[in-house]
Amino acid sequence: MDIYDRHFNAIRENVEAGMARPLPSVMPEYYTLEPSIDPTTSYIAALDGTDQQIFYVPYSPEQGIAAWGVLYVELDPRDPDAGIYRDGPASNFLVREDLFYYHLTMDLLNPEENRCFRNDFYAIRQTLSSARPTEPPLLNPKFNNKKGVRPIAAVERATGEWLSLRAAVTHQLAPGSLVLKDGRFNCQMEQAASWVDELGRTAVRNDVRCVAVVKSGAVYSMLCPLVREIAKKTDRAFYFIVPPETINESYANDVYTNRKTLMLGGKDHRDLAGIGALWTAFCPDPTNYMTFVVLEFNVYDLHHYKALVREPKTLLDWQRNILNGEVHLTEKKNIPHLYVTDLLIDNNDIENLVEPTLRELLWLCEQEVARFGYPNLLGLAHHEVVLTSEKASLLRQKYLEAFATSNIILSELVENPLDATSHKLHNIT
């Protein structure tokens, strides 16, 4: 059983265990919603990624070549019929341009062969697409100690999603926009916690709301029976704030997951922190309660923490010294950390952040009921970025054709003299 089978089995077991748990004596208070778009919202964007092993070494199947890519889509809610802007592969059969939306990850037995193959690939990519040849960027490559090409590609894909989010926040989206990311807002070993923390601050400074959409994990499974019971009582979309007690119970028996999941802030080398706050269960379709998702909002969008984005202070210092809020201490060394359950939540957060955003997500959901499992735009990215067997087959064929002439391409790059003249100036008069 490989790592992915174990992952899906773990999700299934968690959900089954969650459904078997007794309901709490006090159910969380829920609220219903109607779909609408705030007139101040400029654009709504979403992004998701995929990875797939496309070649393997016969005597070592975990090694070979994998492909990964990220799809970013963007919609103007004021003119939804104008079409969706996309930066990523199309959903139909691949054409040559789509090929360059995917990166290759190599893990071959011979390190020199691995290096040469990577050099060939990026030379081909530059020649055919006029792209700058760079390694798929890992922010902390020294932590890339995973074995096997597929896990390595998954690491690079996850990092690519974070970089796509940064690009959207820093120069793609206009102020007043909303962007949805598939998966958690906690950093991994490959991203420095301070980098993720700064991205959260930058988003608020640029007036871009960031929301993470989660459909698996310990909290998700714990919430299943609660969502099911509430769905029996209403025929309208609803939401509720995930109670701190539910969060703590979900991670009470796994210390490492507890640290990775609950910590916020940018303290590198001590924790795996993130920016995901105000966890909210959102069910767009009570007739099928398993459409529900868990949403994480950017901690720096919260009322008590928004002013911090322009202050040279850490989130932990702000919590303790400015807000006089609670923090958690590690068991042995008493090192303070800020947990998501320690945050101070204000009514302004519900009225001005949660509800307006959820009304917009419901509007997205109702644009196309067929993809109700995700808010529509994120469902589109999730569906179309996937490397299906047909796309993977065509991808293999195209890369085999490209690499068959890699030596010729490389020799031409070396032999052709460089044009050392200055760039021509266009006559714009």
Phi, psi and omega per residue, in radians:
M1 nan 2.173 -3.109
D2 -1.494 -3.128 -3.040
I3 -1.115 -0.524 -3.096
Y4 -1.344 -0.672 3.047
D5 -1.082 -0.731 3.125
R6 -1.115 -0.654 3.137
H7 -1.098 -0.851 -3.109
F8 -1.198 -0.612 3.075
N9 -1.143 -0.657 3.115
A10 -1.137 -0.704 3.098
I11 -1.089 -0.787 3.142
R12 -1.071 -0.775 -3.136
E13 -1.131 -0.664 3.112
N14 -1.110 -0.778 -3.138
V15 -1.120 -0.773 3.127
E16 -1.076 -0.725 3.114
A17 -1.134 -0.678 3.118
G18 -1.104 -0.704 -3.132
M19 -1.173 -0.453 -3.103
A20 -1.476 -0.222 -3.104
R21 -1.240 2.527 3.068
P22 -1.215 2.628 3.120
L23 -1.225 2.589 3.102
P24 -1.174 2.754 -3.126
S25 -1.158 -0.527 3.107
V26 -2.090 2.027 3.132
M27 -1.382 2.603 3.098
P28 -1.162 2.594 3.104
E29 -1.314 2.300 -3.106
Y30 -2.021 2.827 -3.097
Y31 -2.377 2.479 3.132
T32 -1.670 2.853 -3.007
L33 -2.406 2.725 2.945
E34 -2.114 2.540 -3.098
P35 -1.273 2.459 3.044
S36 -2.920 2.765 3.080
I37 -1.982 2.229 3.092
D38 -1.183 2.297 -3.113
P39 -1.100 -0.307 3.138
T40 -1.530 -0.078 -3.131
T41 -1.355 2.100 -3.080
S42 -1.355 -1.050 -3.123
Y43 -2.429 2.734 2.993
I44 -2.105 2.240 -3.089
A45 -2.216 2.839 3.103
A46 -2.654 2.665 3.114
L47 -2.572 2.578 3.095
D48 -2.658 2.850 -3.118
G49 -2.311 3.000 3.126
T50 -2.603 2.718 3.013
D51 -2.527 2.611 -3.072
Q52 -2.769 2.365 3.054
Q53 -1.382 2.221 -3.074
I54 -1.994 -0.322 3.007
F55 -2.370 2.591 3.087
Y56 -2.437 2.774 3.073
V57 -1.520 2.152 -3.014
P58 -0.949 -0.679 -3.094
Y59 -1.582 0.004 3.099
S60 -2.639 1.360 -2.970
P61 -1.032 -0.435 -3.137
E62 -1.299 -0.183 3.105
Q63 -1.826 2.806 -3.130
G64 2.505 -2.371 -3.093
I65 -2.313 2.324 3.079
A66 -2.139 2.704 3.082
A67 -2.012 2.518 3.045
W68 -2.490 2.692 -3.136
G69 -2.770 2.892 3.138
V70 -2.255 2.408 3.085
L71 -2.012 2.168 3.081
Y72 -1.979 2.236 3.120
V73 -2.206 2.667 -3.031
E74 -2.551 2.391 -3.084
L75 -2.233 2.447 2.993
D76 -1.649 1.842 -3.067
P77 -1.139 -0.338 3.117
R78 -1.362 -0.297 3.131
D79 -2.501 1.127 -3.037
P80 -1.130 -0.372 -3.139
D81 -1.387 -0.117 -3.114
A82 -1.312 -0.196 3.127
G83 1.805 2.963 -3.070
I84 -1.895 2.243 3.019
Y85 -1.343 2.411 3.127
R86 -2.331 2.514 3.000
D87 -2.207 1.555 -3.066
G88 2.786 -3.105 -3.055
P89 -1.189 2.633 3.091
A90 -1.413 2.923 -3.099
S91 -1.478 -0.315 -3.103
N92 -1.510 -2.943 3.136
F93 -1.042 2.529 -3.066
L94 -1.222 2.417 2.930
V95 -1.890 3.108 -3.036
R96 -1.061 -0.671 -3.120
E97 -1.124 -0.633 3.135
D98 -1.150 -0.508 -3.111
L99 -1.000 -0.618 -3.046
F100 -1.493 0.038 2.962
Y101 -1.401 -0.269 -3.134
Y102 -1.782 2.426 3.042
H103 -1.744 2.687 3.074
L104 -1.860 2.462 3.041
T105 -2.084 2.211 -3.109
M106 -1.937 2.406 2.988
D107 -2.462 1.581 -3.074
L108 -1.962 2.743 -3.054
L109 -1.120 -0.718 -3.099
N110 -1.529 1.958 -3.091
P111 -1.022 -0.640 -3.138
E112 -1.190 -0.718 3.082
E113 -1.106 -0.702 3.107
N114 -1.047 -0.788 -3.130
R115 -1.125 -0.786 -3.133
C116 -1.118 -0.689 -3.135
F117 -1.107 -0.749 3.118
R118 -1.098 -0.744 3.116
N119 -1.066 -0.762 3.105
D120 -1.040 -0.803 -3.074
F121 -1.051 -0.830 -3.084
Y122 -1.285 -0.484 3.020
A123 -1.167 -0.743 3.092
I124 -1.094 -0.755 -3.123
R125 -1.070 -0.718 3.125
Q126 -1.179 -0.748 -3.068
T127 -1.144 -0.771 -3.020
L128 -1.515 -0.409 -3.059
S129 -2.118 -0.006 -3.093
S130 1.012 0.513 3.122
A131 -1.592 2.628 3.091
R132 -1.261 2.177 -3.063
P133 -1.362 1.958 3.094
T134 -2.391 2.692 3.007
E135 -1.155 2.524 3.003
P136 -0.947 2.129 -2.877
P137 -1.363 2.043 2.936
L138 -1.728 2.289 -3.060
L139 -1.282 -0.464 3.093
N140 -2.330 1.272 -3.033
P141 -1.100 -0.370 -3.139
K142 -1.153 -0.336 3.099
F143 -1.532 -0.012 -3.095
N144 -1.402 1.274 -3.103
N145 -1.928 0.352 -3.141
K146 -1.325 2.557 -3.127
K147 -1.742 2.365 3.125
G148 1.724 2.523 -3.012
V149 -1.245 -0.615 -3.103
R150 -1.169 -0.808 3.064
P151 -1.058 -0.645 3.109
I152 -1.132 -0.744 3.112
A153 -1.107 -0.631 3.114
A154 -1.122 -0.660 3.083
V155 -1.105 -0.798 -3.119
E156 -1.176 -0.645 3.096
R157 -1.121 -0.771 3.127
A158 -1.075 -0.709 3.095
T159 -1.156 -0.679 3.089
G160 -1.064 -0.616 3.099
E161 -1.147 -0.738 3.105
W162 -1.097 -0.718 3.141
L163 -1.178 -0.616 3.068
S164 -1.142 -0.678 3.096
L165 -1.121 -0.743 3.116
R166 -1.078 -0.738 3.129
A167 -1.078 -0.716 3.135
A168 -1.110 -0.752 -3.076
V169 -1.236 -0.685 -2.990
T170 -1.487 -0.590 -3.091
H171 -2.532 -0.076 -3.100
Q172 -1.583 -0.824 -2.981
L173 -1.638 2.491 3.076
A174 -1.348 2.738 3.046
P175 -0.961 2.510 -3.108
G176 1.559 0.121 -3.090
S177 -1.572 2.905 3.093
L178 -2.205 2.337 3.095
V179 -2.239 2.356 -3.124
L180 -1.875 2.316 3.099
K181 -2.049 2.335 3.087
D182 -1.363 2.180 3.111
G183 1.733 3.079 -2.974
R184 -1.164 2.813 3.030
F185 -1.721 0.181 3.054
N186 -1.513 2.584 3.126
C187 -1.380 2.853 3.056
Q188 -1.881 -3.083 3.116
M189 -1.120 -0.374 -3.056
E190 -1.440 -0.307 3.129
Q191 -1.989 2.338 3.058
A192 -1.160 2.422 -3.137
A193 -1.059 -0.616 3.129
S194 -1.152 -0.564 3.120
W195 -1.168 -0.814 3.113
V196 -1.106 -0.729 -3.141
D197 -1.075 -0.765 -3.138
E198 -1.159 -0.581 3.079
L199 -1.099 -0.706 3.087
G200 -1.086 -0.686 3.114
R201 -1.199 -0.741 -3.126
T202 -1.066 -0.702 -3.139
A203 -1.018 -0.756 -3.134
V204 -1.208 -0.711 3.111
R205 -1.072 -0.558 3.138
N206 -1.606 0.084 3.105
D207 1.033 0.826 3.057
V208 -2.110 2.102 3.073
R209 -1.380 2.294 3.082
C210 -1.986 2.274 -3.139
V211 -2.312 2.245 3.067
A212 -1.664 2.427 -3.085
V213 -2.042 2.108 -2.999
V214 -2.118 2.319 3.128
K215 -2.203 0.393 3.079
S216 -2.750 2.993 3.107
G217 2.010 3.035 -3.045
A218 -1.123 -0.767 3.138
V219 -1.158 -0.700 3.142
Y220 -1.015 -0.814 -3.131
S221 -1.176 -0.628 3.117
M222 -1.120 -0.556 -3.077
L223 -1.435 -0.275 -3.068
C224 -0.903 -0.926 -3.114
P225 -1.149 -0.549 3.110
L226 -1.167 -0.795 3.124
V227 -1.107 -0.686 3.137
R228 -1.055 -0.759 -3.117
E229 -1.185 -0.732 3.135
I230 -1.158 -0.645 -3.122
A231 -1.092 -0.405 3.100
K232 -1.276 -0.302 -3.014
K233 -1.754 -0.155 -3.061
T234 -2.524 2.675 3.051
D235 -1.950 0.278 3.133
R236 -2.063 2.719 3.076
A237 -1.003 2.511 -3.087
F238 -2.521 2.905 3.073
Y239 -2.592 2.810 2.952
F240 -2.648 2.631 3.090
I241 -1.318 2.276 -3.120
V242 -1.164 2.133 -3.101
P243 -1.131 2.509 3.079
P244 -0.968 -0.604 -3.137
E245 -1.091 -0.679 3.112
T246 -1.154 -0.720 3.127
I247 -1.103 -0.834 -3.123
N248 -1.099 -0.711 3.140
E249 -1.162 -0.582 -3.099
S250 -1.121 -0.571 -3.043
Y251 -2.063 0.391 -3.046
A252 -1.212 -0.439 -2.998
N253 -1.894 0.207 -3.117
D254 -2.415 1.726 -3.006
V255 -1.099 -0.771 -3.079
Y256 -1.143 -0.817 3.117
T257 -1.086 -0.634 3.114
N258 -1.020 -0.826 3.124
R259 -1.110 -0.873 -3.061
K260 -1.083 -0.623 -2.998
T261 -1.533 -0.673 -2.916
L262 -1.698 -0.309 -3.044
M263 -1.389 2.525 3.099
L264 -2.202 2.740 3.086
G265 1.982 -3.058 -3.016
G266 -2.141 0.648 -3.118
K267 -1.535 1.768 -3.114
D268 -1.249 2.715 3.025
H269 1.228 -0.025 3.083
R270 -2.003 -0.527 -3.062
D271 -2.621 3.068 3.017
L272 -1.945 1.410 -2.982
A273 -1.481 3.129 -3.134
G274 -2.768 -2.886 3.140
I275 -2.222 0.116 -3.072
G276 -1.367 2.094 -3.052
A277 -2.369 3.006 3.058
L278 0.856 1.018 -3.096
W279 -1.065 2.261 -3.009
T280 -2.328 2.251 3.037
A281 -1.529 2.247 -3.076
F282 -2.281 2.123 3.141
C283 -2.053 1.864 -3.092
P284 -1.352 -0.335 -3.038
D285 -2.443 1.661 -3.112
P286 -1.080 -0.409 3.121
T287 -1.216 -0.321 3.048
N288 -2.371 1.441 -2.968
Y289 -1.117 -0.325 3.124
M290 -1.285 0.039 2.988
T291 -1.353 -0.081 -3.042
F292 -1.205 2.668 3.095
V293 -2.296 2.835 2.997
V294 -1.853 2.184 -3.104
L295 -1.815 2.430 3.006
E296 -2.007 2.209 3.076
F297 -1.669 2.734 3.098
N298 -1.185 2.162 -3.096
V299 -0.968 -0.542 -3.089
Y300 -1.406 -0.037 2.985
D301 -1.513 -0.183 -3.089
L302 -1.308 2.632 -3.020
H303 -0.962 -0.808 -3.052
H304 -1.391 -0.153 -3.013
Y305 -2.108 -0.099 -3.076
K306 -1.145 -0.631 -3.118
A307 -1.165 -0.329 -3.097
L308 -1.196 -0.377 -3.022
V309 -1.121 -0.349 3.129
R310 -1.932 0.242 3.136
E311 -1.932 2.466 3.108
P312 -1.418 0.984 -3.127
K313 -2.272 2.662 3.041
T314 -1.402 2.798 3.093
L315 -1.066 -0.658 3.134
L316 -1.128 -0.792 3.108
D317 -1.078 -0.727 3.132
W318 -1.061 -0.766 -3.131
Q319 -1.098 -0.791 -3.042
R320 -1.408 -0.803 -2.927
N321 -1.676 -0.454 3.137
I322 -1.738 -0.810 -3.090
L323 -1.609 -0.213 -3.066
N324 0.929 0.688 -3.123
G325 -1.588 3.022 -3.122
E326 -1.367 2.671 2.998
V327 -2.385 2.903 3.095
H328 -1.839 2.478 3.084
L329 -1.892 2.420 3.070
T330 -1.140 2.677 -2.977
E331 -1.103 -0.778 -3.002
K332 -1.671 -0.785 -3.037
K333 -1.710 -0.065 -3.141
N334 0.951 0.690 3.083
I335 -1.434 2.208 -3.084
P336 -1.325 2.458 3.047
H337 -2.445 2.635 3.082
L338 -1.704 2.119 3.106
Y339 -1.715 2.762 3.113
V340 -1.082 -0.465 3.131
T341 -1.390 -0.145 3.112
D342 -1.548 -0.217 -3.010
L343 -1.116 2.559 3.058
L344 -1.572 2.035 -3.110
I345 -1.786 2.360 -3.081
D346 -2.017 2.723 3.079
N347 -1.044 -0.507 3.082
N348 -1.049 -0.579 -3.141
D349 -1.123 -0.690 -3.127
I350 -1.270 -0.801 -3.033
E351 -1.288 -0.665 -2.985
N352 -1.847 -0.168 -3.126
L353 -2.158 -1.024 -3.019
V354 -1.161 -1.001 -3.034
E355 -1.130 -0.793 3.096
P356 -1.038 -0.674 3.141
T357 -1.189 -0.746 -3.124
L358 -1.185 -0.601 3.079
R359 -1.105 -0.642 3.099
E360 -1.235 -0.666 3.088
L361 -1.137 -0.661 3.094
L362 -1.154 -0.678 3.063
W363 -1.040 -0.734 3.090
L364 -1.096 -0.776 -3.127
C365 -1.027 -0.713 -3.039
E366 -1.379 -0.085 3.056
Q367 -1.209 -0.504 3.131
E368 -2.738 1.796 -3.041
V369 -1.153 -0.404 -3.077
A370 -1.051 -0.442 3.141
R371 -1.986 0.762 -3.073
F372 -1.177 -0.225 -3.138
G373 -1.137 -0.356 3.071
Y374 -2.373 2.707 2.903
P375 -0.908 2.405 -2.858
N376 -0.833 -0.870 -3.047
L377 -1.159 -0.691 3.075
L378 -1.208 -0.606 3.061
G379 -1.083 -0.648 3.095
L380 -1.102 -0.848 3.125
A381 -1.087 -0.746 -3.125
H382 -1.091 -0.681 -3.079
H383 -1.324 -0.737 -2.958
E384 -1.521 -0.343 -3.140
V385 -1.395 -0.349 -3.041
V386 -1.051 2.360 3.060
L387 -1.467 1.622 3.086
T388 -1.215 2.964 3.136
S389 -1.078 -0.630 3.121
E390 -1.162 -0.768 3.139
K391 -1.192 -0.702 3.124
A392 -1.103 -0.675 3.125
S393 -1.107 -0.776 3.125
L394 -1.181 -0.633 3.104
L395 -1.096 -0.765 3.103
R396 -1.041 -0.789 -3.115
Q397 -1.059 -0.804 -3.089
K398 -1.179 -0.664 3.134
Y399 -1.248 -0.608 3.061
L400 -1.083 -0.722 3.097
E401 -1.124 -0.707 -3.105
A402 -1.186 -0.795 -3.101
F403 -1.262 -0.351 3.122
A404 -1.099 -0.465 -3.132
T405 -1.952 0.325 -3.045
S406 -1.111 -0.636 -3.133
N407 -1.128 -0.695 3.123
I408 -1.106 -0.795 -3.123
I409 -1.078 -0.754 -3.122
L410 -1.134 -0.722 -3.132
S411 -1.146 -0.640 3.114
E412 -1.180 -0.619 3.106
L413 -1.133 -0.647 -3.118
V414 -1.302 -0.710 -2.992
E415 -1.392 -0.538 -3.111
N416 -1.209 2.250 3.140
P417 -1.218 2.574 3.124
L418 -1.374 2.519 3.054
D419 -1.534 1.817 -3.039
A420 -1.530 0.010 -3.132
T421 -1.239 2.766 -3.132
S422 -1.239 2.821 3.128
H423 -1.108 2.491 3.096
K424 -1.286 2.544 3.100
L425 -1.738 2.277 3.136
H426 -1.355 2.444 3.100
N427 -1.473 1.877 -3.060
I428 -1.801 0.157 3.132
T429 -1.447 nan nan
